[in-house]
Amino acid sequence: MHEFSIVQALLERVDHEANVHGASRVHRVRVAIGELSGVEVELLRTAYEAIRCRTRCEKAPLDVRRIPARWECGRCGAVIARGGPLRCGKCNVPGRLVSGDEIVLDQIEMETANV
């Protein structure tokens, strides 16, 4: 279950960003998870709940945005329809995945001192 290692890396990154910005607390963490990333969202949420205790994210909810897989022709850029062959109907070139395999830290809402 690699979701625990993903959450550990996520919390380390959030802690780093909080340090860089002089944040005392984190209020919310938002991530984007591609449907082909190999991440089980519910396991990710469970891991986050288990690991965030005694971190800056202890009271920060985790928001997850799912990113659908999207394929395009490698030659002409035409979108390849879901559920069909992963080849361009015009060029007969294999499709390439352009989104849906990513794991992205989208946003961190944190409390900083007034500047």
Buried (B, 14 or more C-beta within 10 A) or exposed (E): EEBBEBBEEBBEEBBEBBEEEEBEBBBBBBBBBBBBBEBBBEBBBBBBEEBBEEBBBEEBBBEBEEBEBBBBBBEEEBEBEEEEEEBBEEBEBBBBBBBBBBBEBEEBBBEEEEE
